[in-house]
Amino acid sequence: MKLLLTSGGLTNRLIVNALFDLVDKEPQDTSLVYIPTAANVEKGDKSWLINDLYNLKKQDFKSIDIADISAVDEKIWRPKLEEADVLFFEGGNTYYLMEWINKSGLVYLLPELLKNKVYVGVSAGSMVTSKDLALRISQVLYGEDLERTEDMLGLNFVDFYFLPHLDSPYFKELREDFIKENMKGISDKIYVLDDNSALKVVDEKVEVTGEGKWFVIN
């Protein structure tokens, strides 16, 4: 299984290079499907989403399709995913995205699809690849899903937690000391990355790439 887990998308050349190394195709021969579902319930300005799309456009893909798994039937979104080389899961609300991965039935299709495709996550799109979506992370660090009382199972593609947006001006508490203090008691490995860093994952091998700051807990 090949994954590119990002905090902010294709924000620099090293992350872009990592993607096409995983795909093993030139950009002009690579098709991508963009899945914006996680952003549906996010309030306010969406310039970050437009920036992510613009960064995709700059790579000169063969094609970029869009499939919102919460908005259309499986008979519409499934062929789009089957025809793409890259499945690009946009950021937004982690629980909402995982809820629709489950509701849509995509949760059952992804393992087969990813035998010959690359999974790219941005923020929430990366976080859902963990074994679960820990409330301790979403509520304390990101201030979302405050009404929830139980963790939700994730895709379980990786054996660590992914924490995006280190040192981001939009998440003012996401600084190294605050994160380390509030993640005490979690024994699993935690990768914490800023928006210029990413994880390149091939089966069990994990490599950090990008031009930014990152650290590991446990």
CYANA upper distance limits for C-alpha pairs under 8 A (distance plus 0.5 A):
  1 MET  CA    114 LEU  CA      6.53
  1 MET  CA    115 LYS  CA      6.62
  1 MET  CA    118 VAL  CA      8.09
  1 MET  CA    201 VAL  CA      8.27
  1 MET  CA    202 VAL  CA      6.28
  1 MET  CA    203 ASP  CA      5.50
  2 LYS  CA     22 LEU  CA      7.10
  2 LYS  CA    114 LEU  CA      7.75
  2 LYS  CA    117 LYS  CA      7.82
  2 LYS  CA    118 VAL  CA      5.72
  2 LYS  CA    119 TYR  CA      6.90
  2 LYS  CA    200 LYS  CA      8.25
  2 LYS  CA    201 VAL  CA      6.19
  2 LYS  CA    202 VAL  CA      5.19
  2 LYS  CA    203 ASP  CA      6.94
  3 LEU  CA     22 LEU  CA      8.47
  3 LEU  CA    118 VAL  CA      6.24
  3 LEU  CA    119 TYR  CA      5.21
  3 LEU  CA    120 VAL  CA      6.35
  3 LEU  CA    121 GLY  CA      8.37
  3 LEU  CA    199 LEU  CA      8.34
  3 LEU  CA    200 LYS  CA      6.59
  3 LEU  CA    201 VAL  CA      5.45
  3 LEU  CA    202 VAL  CA      7.04
  4 LEU  CA     18 ALA  CA      8.22
  4 LEU  CA     19 LEU  CA      7.15
  4 LEU  CA    118 VAL  CA      7.97
  4 LEU  CA    119 TYR  CA      6.71
  4 LEU  CA    120 VAL  CA      5.22
  4 LEU  CA    121 GLY  CA      6.92
  4 LEU  CA    198 ALA  CA      7.28
  4 LEU  CA    199 LEU  CA      6.19
  4 LEU  CA    200 LYS  CA      5.29
  4 LEU  CA    201 VAL  CA      6.68
  5 LEU  CA    120 VAL  CA      6.32
  5 LEU  CA    121 GLY  CA      5.41
  5 LEU  CA    122 VAL  CA      7.04
  5 LEU  CA    123 SER  CA      8.39
  5 LEU  CA    125 GLY  CA      8.34
  5 LEU  CA    126 SER  CA      5.53
  5 LEU  CA    198 ALA  CA      5.98
  5 LEU  CA    199 LEU  CA      5.49
  5 LEU  CA    200 LYS  CA      7.08
  5 LEU  CA    201 VAL  CA      8.27
  6 THR  CA     10 LEU  CA      8.19
  6 THR  CA    120 VAL  CA      7.86
  6 THR  CA    121 GLY  CA      6.26
  6 THR  CA    122 VAL  CA      5.46
  6 THR  CA    123 SER  CA      6.80
  6 THR  CA    126 SER  CA      6.92
  6 THR  CA    164 PRO  CA      8.02
  6 THR  CA    195 ASP  CA      7.76
  6 THR  CA    197 SER  CA      6.97
  6 THR  CA    198 ALA  CA      4.83
  6 THR  CA    199 LEU  CA      6.95
  7 SER  CA    121 GLY  CA      8.37
  7 SER  CA    122 VAL  CA      5.77
  7 SER  CA    123 SER  CA      5.10
  7 SER  CA    126 SER  CA      8.00
  7 SER  CA    163 LEU  CA      8.35
  7 SER  CA    164 PRO  CA      5.15
  7 SER  CA    165 HIS  CA      6.42
  7 SER  CA    193 LEU  CA      7.01
  7 SER  CA    194 ASP  CA      6.65
  7 SER  CA    195 ASP  CA      5.24
  7 SER  CA    196 ASN  CA      7.74
  7 SER  CA    197 SER  CA      7.24
  7 SER  CA    198 ALA  CA      7.04
  8 GLY  CA     52 ASP  CA      8.03
  8 GLY  CA    122 VAL  CA      6.17
  8 GLY  CA    123 SER  CA      6.97
  8 GLY  CA    164 PRO  CA      8.37
  8 GLY  CA    165 HIS  CA      8.04
  8 GLY  CA    194 ASP  CA      8.23
  8 GLY  CA    195 ASP  CA      4.93
  8 GLY  CA    196 ASN  CA      7.20
  8 GLY  CA    197 SER  CA      8.45
  9 GLY  CA     52 ASP  CA      6.55
  9 GLY  CA     55 ASN  CA      8.31
  9 GLY  CA    121 GLY  CA      7.92
  9 GLY  CA    122 VAL  CA      5.77
  9 GLY  CA    195 ASP  CA      8.01
 10 LEU  CA     15 ILE  CA      6.38
 10 LEU  CA     16 VAL  CA      6.25
 10 LEU  CA     52 ASP  CA      7.67
 10 LEU  CA     55 ASN  CA      6.55
 10 LEU  CA     56 LEU  CA      7.50
 11 THR  CA     15 ILE  CA      7.46
 11 THR  CA     16 VAL  CA      8.28
 11 THR  CA     55 ASN  CA      7.48
 11 THR  CA    195 ASP  CA      7.77
 11 THR  CA    196 ASN  CA      6.35
 12 ASN  CA     16 VAL  CA      6.91
 12 ASN  CA    196 ASN  CA      7.17
 12 ASN  CA    210 GLY  CA      7.24
 12 ASN  CA    211 GLU  CA      7.62
 13 ARG  CA     17 ASN  CA      6.48
 13 ARG  CA    210 GLY  CA      8.13
 14 LEU  CA     18 ALA  CA      6.70
 14 LEU  CA    209 THR  CA      6.98
 14 LEU  CA    210 GLY  CA      5.50
 14 LEU  CA    211 GLU  CA      7.56
 15 ILE  CA     19 LEU  CA      6.87
 15 ILE  CA    197 SER  CA      7.82
 15 ILE  CA    198 ALA  CA      7.10
 15 ILE  CA    209 THR  CA      6.76
 15 ILE  CA    210 GLY  CA      5.73
 16 VAL  CA     20 PHE  CA      7.06
 17 ASN  CA     21 ASP  CA      6.56
 18 ALA  CA     22 LEU  CA      6.78
 18 ALA  CA    200 LYS  CA      7.27
 18 ALA  CA    209 THR  CA      7.93
 19 LEU  CA     23 VAL  CA      6.76
 20 PHE  CA     24 ASP  CA      6.17
 20 PHE  CA     25 LYS  CA      6.66
 20 PHE  CA     26 GLU  CA      7.28
 20 PHE  CA     27 PRO  CA      7.60
 21 ASP  CA     25 LYS  CA      8.00
 22 LEU  CA    118 VAL  CA      7.37
 23 VAL  CA     30 THR  CA      8.30
 23 VAL  CA     85 ASP  CA      7.61
 23 VAL  CA     86 VAL  CA      8.06
 23 VAL  CA    117 LYS  CA      7.79
 23 VAL  CA    118 VAL  CA      6.83
 25 LYS  CA     29 ASP  CA      6.67
 25 LYS  CA     30 THR  CA      6.77
 26 GLU  CA     30 THR  CA      6.92
 27 PRO  CA     59 GLN  CA      7.04
 27 PRO  CA     60 ASP  CA      6.46
 27 PRO  CA     61 PHE  CA      5.34
 27 PRO  CA     62 LYS  CA      7.07
 28 GLN  CA     60 ASP  CA      6.51
 28 GLN  CA     61 PHE  CA      5.49
 28 GLN  CA     62 LYS  CA      5.02
 29 ASP  CA     61 PHE  CA      7.41
 29 ASP  CA     62 LYS  CA      5.83
 30 THR  CA     61 PHE  CA      6.04
 30 THR  CA     62 LYS  CA      5.74
 30 THR  CA     63 SER  CA      7.60
 30 THR  CA     84 ALA  CA      8.29
 30 THR  CA     85 ASP  CA      6.58
 30 THR  CA     86 VAL  CA      8.16
 31 SER  CA     61 PHE  CA      6.56
 31 SER  CA     62 LYS  CA      5.78
 31 SER  CA     63 SER  CA      5.30
 31 SER  CA     64 ILE  CA      6.63
 31 SER  CA     83 GLU  CA      8.25
 31 SER  CA     84 ALA  CA      5.50
 31 SER  CA     85 ASP  CA      5.74
 31 SER  CA     86 VAL  CA      6.95
 32 LEU  CA     61 PHE  CA      7.77
 32 LEU  CA     63 SER  CA      6.68
 32 LEU  CA     64 ILE  CA      5.39
 32 LEU  CA     65 ASP  CA      6.80
 32 LEU  CA     84 ALA  CA      5.65
 32 LEU  CA     85 ASP  CA      6.30
 32 LEU  CA     86 VAL  CA      5.09
 32 LEU  CA     87 LEU  CA      6.62
 32 LEU  CA     88 PHE  CA      7.45
 33 VAL  CA     64 ILE  CA      6.10
 33 VAL  CA     65 ASP  CA      5.08
 33 VAL  CA     66 ILE  CA      5.92
 33 VAL  CA     67 ALA  CA      7.20
 33 VAL  CA     80 LYS  CA      7.21
 33 VAL  CA     81 LEU  CA      6.85
 33 VAL  CA     84 ALA  CA      6.43
 33 VAL  CA     86 VAL  CA      6.80
 33 VAL  CA     87 LEU  CA      5.83
 33 VAL  CA     88 PHE  CA      6.48
 34 TYR  CA     64 ILE  CA      7.38
 34 TYR  CA     65 ASP  CA      6.48
 34 TYR  CA     66 ILE  CA      5.15
 34 TYR  CA     67 ALA  CA      6.68
 34 TYR  CA     87 LEU  CA      7.04
 34 TYR  CA     88 PHE  CA      5.36
 34 TYR  CA     89 PHE  CA      6.84
 34 TYR  CA     90 GLU  CA      7.66
 35 ILE  CA     66 ILE  CA      6.47
 35 ILE  CA     67 ALA  CA      5.66
 35 ILE  CA     68 ASP  CA      5.94
 35 ILE  CA     69 ILE  CA      7.78
 35 ILE  CA     87 LEU  CA      7.92
 35 ILE  CA     88 PHE  CA      6.38
 35 ILE  CA     89 PHE  CA      5.41
 35 ILE  CA     90 GLU  CA      6.41
 36 PRO  CA     40 ASN  CA      7.70
 36 PRO  CA     66 ILE  CA      8.11
 36 PRO  CA     67 ALA  CA      7.77
 36 PRO  CA     68 ASP  CA      6.34
 36 PRO  CA     89 PHE  CA      7.00
 36 PRO  CA     90 GLU  CA      5.56
 36 PRO  CA     91 GLY  CA      7.88
 37 THR  CA     68 ASP  CA      5.76
 37 THR  CA     69 ILE  CA      6.96
 37 THR  CA     70 SER  CA      6.92
 37 THR  CA     89 PHE  CA      8.37
 37 THR  CA     90 GLU  CA      7.67
 37 THR  CA     92 GLY  CA      8.41
 37 THR  CA     96 TYR  CA      8.43
 37 THR  CA     97 LEU  CA      6.58
 37 THR  CA    100 TRP  CA      8.41
 38 ALA  CA     42 GLU  CA      8.33
 38 ALA  CA     89 PHE  CA      8.42
 38 ALA  CA     90 GLU  CA      6.89
 38 ALA  CA     91 GLY  CA      6.12
 38 ALA  CA     92 GLY  CA      4.93
 38 ALA  CA     93 ASN  CA      5.55
 38 ALA  CA     94 THR  CA      7.00
 38 ALA  CA     96 TYR  CA      6.50
 38 ALA  CA     97 LEU  CA      5.09
 38 ALA  CA    124 ALA  CA      7.58
 38 ALA  CA    125 GLY  CA      8.02
 39 ALA  CA     90 GLU  CA      7.59
 39 ALA  CA     91 GLY  CA      6.59
 39 ALA  CA     92 GLY  CA      4.70
 39 ALA  CA     93 ASN  CA      6.85
 40 ASN  CA     92 GLY  CA      7.97
 41 VAL  CA     92 GLY  CA      8.03
 41 VAL  CA     93 ASN  CA      7.39
 41 VAL  CA     96 TYR  CA      8.17
 42 GLU  CA     92 GLY  CA      6.60
 42 GLU  CA     93 ASN  CA      7.20
 46 LYS  CA     50 ILE  CA      7.13
 47 SER  CA     51 ASN  CA      6.57
 48 TRP  CA     52 ASP  CA      6.79
 49 LEU  CA     53 LEU  CA      6.87
 49 LEU  CA     90 GLU  CA      8.26
 50 ILE  CA     54 TYR  CA      6.57
 51 ASN  CA     55 ASN  CA      6.65
 52 ASP  CA     56 LEU  CA      6.91
 53 LEU  CA     57 LYS  CA      6.73
 54 TYR  CA     58 LYS  CA      6.79
 55 ASN  CA     59 GLN  CA      7.47
 56 LEU  CA     60 ASP  CA      8.17
 56 LEU  CA     61 PHE  CA      8.21
 57 LYS  CA     61 PHE  CA      7.59
 57 LYS  CA     64 ILE  CA      8.47
 65 ASP  CA     80 LYS  CA      7.66
 66 ILE  CA     80 LYS  CA      8.42
 67 ALA  CA     72 VAL  CA      8.47
 67 ALA  CA     77 TRP  CA      5.96
 67 ALA  CA     80 LYS  CA      7.47
 67 ALA  CA     81 LEU  CA      8.44
 68 ASP  CA     72 VAL  CA      7.14
 68 ASP  CA     77 TRP  CA      7.73
 69 ILE  CA     73 ASP  CA      7.90
 69 ILE  CA     74 GLU  CA      7.93
 69 ILE  CA     77 TRP  CA      6.88
 69 ILE  CA    100 TRP  CA      7.31
 69 ILE  CA    101 ILE  CA      7.96
 69 ILE  CA    104 SER  CA      6.95
 70 SER  CA    100 TRP  CA      6.51
 70 SER  CA    104 SER  CA      7.55
 72 VAL  CA     76 ILE  CA      6.82
 72 VAL  CA     77 TRP  CA      7.22
 73 ASP  CA     77 TRP  CA      7.09
 74 GLU  CA     78 ARG  CA      5.83
 74 GLU  CA    104 SER  CA      7.42
 75 LYS  CA     79 PRO  CA      7.49
 76 ILE  CA     80 LYS  CA      7.71
 77 TRP  CA     81 LEU  CA      7.01
 78 ARG  CA     82 GLU  CA      6.65
 79 PRO  CA     83 GLU  CA      6.54
 80 LYS  CA     84 ALA  CA      6.92
 81 LEU  CA     87 LEU  CA      7.22
 81 LEU  CA    113 LEU  CA      8.45
 82 GLU  CA    113 LEU  CA      7.39
 84 ALA  CA    117 LYS  CA      7.96
 85 ASP  CA    116 ASN  CA      8.09
 85 ASP  CA    117 LYS  CA      5.52
 85 ASP  CA    118 VAL  CA      6.93
 86 VAL  CA    117 LYS  CA      6.20
 86 VAL  CA    118 VAL  CA      5.34
 86 VAL  CA    119 TYR  CA      6.56
 86 VAL  CA    120 VAL  CA      7.50
 87 LEU  CA    117 LYS  CA      7.70
 87 LEU  CA    118 VAL  CA      6.70
 87 LEU  CA    119 TYR  CA      5.51
 87 LEU  CA    120 VAL  CA      6.50
 88 PHE  CA    119 TYR  CA      6.77
 88 PHE  CA    120 VAL  CA      5.20
 88 PHE  CA    121 GLY  CA      6.47
 88 PHE  CA    122 VAL  CA      8.34
 89 PHE  CA    119 TYR  CA      8.21
 89 PHE  CA    120 VAL  CA      6.59
 89 PHE  CA    121 GLY  CA      5.34
 89 PHE  CA    122 VAL  CA      6.72
 89 PHE  CA    125 GLY  CA      5.34
 89 PHE  CA    126 SER  CA      8.25
 90 GLU  CA    121 GLY  CA      6.81
 90 GLU  CA    122 VAL  CA      5.63
 90 GLU  CA    123 SER  CA      7.82
 90 GLU  CA    124 ALA  CA      7.66
 90 GLU  CA    125 GLY  CA      6.06
 91 GLY  CA    121 GLY  CA      7.90
 91 GLY  CA    122 VAL  CA      5.43
 91 GLY  CA    123 SER  CA      5.35
 91 GLY  CA    124 ALA  CA      5.06
 91 GLY  CA    125 GLY  CA      5.78
 91 GLY  CA    126 SER  CA      8.47
 92 GLY  CA     97 LEU  CA      8.32
 92 GLY  CA    123 SER  CA      7.71
 92 GLY  CA    124 ALA  CA      6.16
 92 GLY  CA    125 GLY  CA      8.32
 93 ASN  CA     97 LEU  CA      6.77
 93 ASN  CA    124 ALA  CA      6.64
 93 ASN  CA    144 GLU  CA      8.16
 94 THR  CA     98 MET  CA      6.78
 94 THR  CA    124 ALA  CA      5.09
 94 THR  CA    125 GLY  CA      7.58
 94 THR  CA    127 MET  CA      7.36
 94 THR  CA    128 VAL  CA      7.00
 94 THR  CA    133 LEU  CA      8.16
 95 TYR  CA     99 GLU  CA      6.42
 95 TYR  CA    133 LEU  CA      7.82
 95 TYR  CA    145 ASP  CA      8.12
 95 TYR  CA    152 MET  CA      7.99
 96 TYR  CA    100 TRP  CA      6.85
 97 LEU  CA    101 ILE  CA      6.69
 97 LEU  CA    124 ALA  CA      8.06
 97 LEU  CA    125 GLY  CA      8.09
 97 LEU  CA    128 VAL  CA      8.35
 98 MET  CA    102 ASN  CA      6.73
 98 MET  CA    128 VAL  CA      6.90
 98 MET  CA    154 GLY  CA      7.36
 99 GLU  CA    103 LYS  CA      6.58
100 TRP  CA    104 SER  CA      6.08
101 ILE  CA    105 GLY  CA      6.80
101 ILE  CA    106 LEU  CA      5.63
101 ILE  CA    107 VAL  CA      5.87
102 ASN  CA    106 LEU  CA      6.83
102 ASN  CA    107 VAL  CA      5.86
105 GLY  CA    109 LEU  CA      7.53
106 LEU  CA    110 LEU  CA      6.48
107 VAL  CA    111 PRO  CA      8.36
107 VAL  CA    155 LEU  CA      7.78
109 LEU  CA    113 LEU  CA      6.66
110 LEU  CA    114 LEU  CA      6.39
111 PRO  CA    115 LYS  CA      7.24
113 LEU  CA    117 LYS  CA      6.80
114 LEU  CA    118 VAL  CA      6.75
114 LEU  CA    119 TYR  CA      7.51
120 VAL  CA    125 GLY  CA      8.02
120 VAL  CA    126 SER  CA      7.88
121 GLY  CA    125 GLY  CA      4.60
121 GLY  CA    126 SER  CA      4.68
121 GLY  CA    127 MET  CA      8.34
122 VAL  CA    126 SER  CA      5.94
123 SER  CA    127 MET  CA      6.75
123 SER  CA    163 LEU  CA      8.21
123 SER  CA    164 PRO  CA      6.05
123 SER  CA    165 HIS  CA      8.15
124 ALA  CA    128 VAL  CA      6.77
125 GLY  CA    129 THR  CA      8.03
126 SER  CA    162 PHE  CA      7.20
127 MET  CA    133 LEU  CA      7.88
127 MET  CA    161 TYR  CA      7.38
127 MET  CA    162 PHE  CA      5.83
127 MET  CA    163 LEU  CA      7.47
128 VAL  CA    132 ASP  CA      7.78
128 VAL  CA    133 LEU  CA      7.18
128 VAL  CA    154 GLY  CA      5.65
128 VAL  CA    155 LEU  CA      6.50
129 THR  CA    154 GLY  CA      6.43
129 THR  CA    155 LEU  CA      5.30
129 THR  CA    156 ASN  CA      6.07
129 THR  CA    157 PHE  CA      5.68
129 THR  CA    158 VAL  CA      6.61
130 SER  CA    154 GLY  CA      5.93
130 SER  CA    155 LEU  CA      6.51
130 SER  CA    156 ASN  CA      5.34
130 SER  CA    157 PHE  CA      6.64
130 SER  CA    158 VAL  CA      5.87
130 SER  CA    159 ASP  CA      6.87
130 SER  CA    160 PHE  CA      6.54
130 SER  CA    161 TYR  CA      6.10
130 SER  CA    162 PHE  CA      7.79
131 LYS  CA    153 LEU  CA      6.61
131 LYS  CA    154 GLY  CA      5.27
131 LYS  CA    155 LEU  CA      6.46
131 LYS  CA    156 ASN  CA      4.35
131 LYS  CA    157 PHE  CA      7.59
131 LYS  CA    158 VAL  CA      7.44
131 LYS  CA    159 ASP  CA      7.20
131 LYS  CA    160 PHE  CA      8.13
131 LYS  CA    161 TYR  CA      8.48
132 ASP  CA    151 ASP  CA      7.22
132 ASP  CA    152 MET  CA      6.07
132 ASP  CA    153 LEU  CA      4.63
132 ASP  CA    154 GLY  CA      4.63
132 ASP  CA    155 LEU  CA      7.88
132 ASP  CA    156 ASN  CA      7.56
133 LEU  CA    137 ILE  CA      8.19
133 LEU  CA    138 SER  CA      8.04
133 LEU  CA    151 ASP  CA      6.15
133 LEU  CA    152 MET  CA      5.68
133 LEU  CA    153 LEU  CA      6.61
133 LEU  CA    154 GLY  CA      6.37
134 ALA  CA    138 SER  CA      7.03
134 ALA  CA    151 ASP  CA      5.60
134 ALA  CA    152 MET  CA      7.53
135 LEU  CA    139 GLN  CA      6.03
135 LEU  CA    140 VAL  CA      8.19
135 LEU  CA    145 ASP  CA      8.33
135 LEU  CA    148 ARG  CA      8.10
135 LEU  CA    149 THR  CA      8.07
135 LEU  CA    150 GLU  CA      7.39
135 LEU  CA    151 ASP  CA      6.03
136 ARG  CA    140 VAL  CA      6.17
136 ARG  CA    141 LEU  CA      8.13
136 ARG  CA    183 MET  CA      8.43
137 ILE  CA    141 LEU  CA      5.93
137 ILE  CA    142 TYR  CA      7.54
137 ILE  CA    183 MET  CA      8.27
138 SER  CA    142 TYR  CA      5.59
138 SER  CA    143 GLY  CA      6.72
138 SER  CA    144 GLU  CA      6.16
138 SER  CA    145 ASP  CA      7.38
139 GLN  CA    143 GLY  CA      5.00
139 GLN  CA    144 GLU  CA      5.67
139 GLN  CA    145 ASP  CA      6.73
139 GLN  CA    146 LEU  CA      6.25
140 VAL  CA    182 ASN  CA      8.14
141 LEU  CA    173 GLU  CA      7.78
141 LEU  CA    174 LEU  CA      7.21
141 LEU  CA    179 ILE  CA      7.87
142 TYR  CA    171 PHE  CA      7.70
158 VAL  CA    204 GLU  CA      8.47
159 ASP  CA    188 ASP  CA      8.11
159 ASP  CA    189 LYS  CA      8.00
160 PHE  CA    188 ASP  CA      6.48
160 PHE  CA    189 LYS  CA      5.40
160 PHE  CA    190 ILE  CA      6.03
160 PHE  CA    191 TYR  CA      7.69
161 TYR  CA    188 ASP  CA      7.79
161 TYR  CA    189 LYS  CA      6.93
161 TYR  CA    190 ILE  CA      5.17
161 TYR  CA    191 TYR  CA      6.71
162 PHE  CA    190 ILE  CA      6.53
162 PHE  CA    191 TYR  CA      5.62
162 PHE  CA    192 VAL  CA      6.71
162 PHE  CA    193 LEU  CA      8.32
163 LEU  CA    190 ILE  CA      7.68
163 LEU  CA    191 TYR  CA      6.58
163 LEU  CA    192 VAL  CA      5.17
163 LEU  CA    193 LEU  CA      6.81
164 PRO  CA    192 VAL  CA      6.55
164 PRO  CA    193 LEU  CA      5.69
164 PRO  CA    194 ASP  CA      6.46
164 PRO  CA    195 ASP  CA      7.54
165 HIS  CA    171 PHE  CA      7.63
165 HIS  CA    174 LEU  CA      7.60
165 HIS  CA    192 VAL  CA      8.48
165 HIS  CA    193 LEU  CA      6.78
165 HIS  CA    194 ASP  CA      5.16
165 HIS  CA    195 ASP  CA      6.07
166 LEU  CA    171 PHE  CA      8.50
166 LEU  CA    174 LEU  CA      5.91
166 LEU  CA    175 ARG  CA      6.65
166 LEU  CA    176 GLU  CA      7.99
166 LEU  CA    192 VAL  CA      7.05
166 LEU  CA    193 LEU  CA      5.99
166 LEU  CA    194 ASP  CA      4.77
166 LEU  CA    195 ASP  CA      7.73
166 LEU  CA    213 LYS  CA      8.22
166 LEU  CA    214 TRP  CA      7.99
167 ASP  CA    171 PHE  CA      7.77
167 ASP  CA    172 LYS  CA      7.55
167 ASP  CA    173 GLU  CA      8.43
167 ASP  CA    174 LEU  CA      6.10
167 ASP  CA    175 ARG  CA      5.88
167 ASP  CA    176 GLU  CA      8.42
167 ASP  CA    194 ASP  CA      7.02
168 SER  CA    172 LYS  CA      6.97
168 SER  CA    174 LEU  CA      7.42
168 SER  CA    194 ASP  CA      7.62
168 SER  CA    195 ASP  CA      8.15
173 GLU  CA    178 PHE  CA      7.15
174 LEU  CA    178 PHE  CA      7.07
174 LEU  CA    179 ILE  CA      6.79
175 ARG  CA    179 ILE  CA      6.64
176 GLU  CA    180 LYS  CA      6.63
177 ASP  CA    181 GLU  CA      6.64
178 PHE  CA    182 ASN  CA      6.73
179 ILE  CA    183 MET  CA      6.51
180 LYS  CA    184 LYS  CA      7.00
180 LYS  CA    217 ILE  CA      7.85
187 SER  CA    218 ASN  CA      7.12
188 ASP  CA    218 ASN  CA      7.04
189 LYS  CA    216 VAL  CA      7.57
189 LYS  CA    217 ILE  CA      6.27
189 LYS  CA    218 ASN  CA      5.36
190 ILE  CA    216 VAL  CA      6.14
190 ILE  CA    217 ILE  CA      5.52
190 ILE  CA    218 ASN  CA      7.15
191 TYR  CA    214 TRP  CA      7.89
191 TYR  CA    215 PHE  CA      6.70
191 TYR  CA    216 VAL  CA      5.22
191 TYR  CA    217 ILE  CA      7.09
192 VAL  CA    214 TRP  CA      6.00
192 VAL  CA    215 PHE  CA      5.91
192 VAL  CA    216 VAL  CA      6.59
192 VAL  CA    217 ILE  CA      8.39
193 LEU  CA    197 SER  CA      6.26
193 LEU  CA    198 ALA  CA      7.44
193 LEU  CA    212 GLY  CA      8.27
193 LEU  CA    213 LYS  CA      6.76
193 LEU  CA    214 TRP  CA      4.88
193 LEU  CA    215 PHE  CA      7.27
194 ASP  CA    212 GLY  CA      6.67
194 ASP  CA    213 LYS  CA      6.19
194 ASP  CA    214 TRP  CA      6.71
195 ASP  CA    212 GLY  CA      7.62
196 ASN  CA    210 GLY  CA      6.20
196 ASN  CA    211 GLU  CA      6.00
196 ASN  CA    212 GLY  CA      5.06
196 ASN  CA    213 LYS  CA      7.86
197 SER  CA    208 VAL  CA      7.66
197 SER  CA    209 THR  CA      6.34
197 SER  CA    210 GLY  CA      4.85
197 SER  CA    211 GLU  CA      6.49
197 SER  CA    212 GLY  CA      5.53
197 SER  CA    213 LYS  CA      7.16
197 SER  CA    214 TRP  CA      7.52
198 ALA  CA    208 VAL  CA      6.37
198 ALA  CA    209 THR  CA      5.83
198 ALA  CA    210 GLY  CA      6.44
199 LEU  CA    206 VAL  CA      7.01
199 LEU  CA    207 GLU  CA      6.14
199 LEU  CA    208 VAL  CA      5.17
199 LEU  CA    209 THR  CA      6.58
200 LYS  CA    206 VAL  CA      6.35
200 LYS  CA    207 GLU  CA      5.60
200 LYS  CA    208 VAL  CA      6.70
200 LYS  CA    209 THR  CA      7.34
201 VAL  CA    205 LYS  CA      6.18
201 VAL  CA    206 VAL  CA      5.13
201 VAL  CA    207 GLU  CA      6.89
202 VAL  CA    206 VAL  CA      7.19
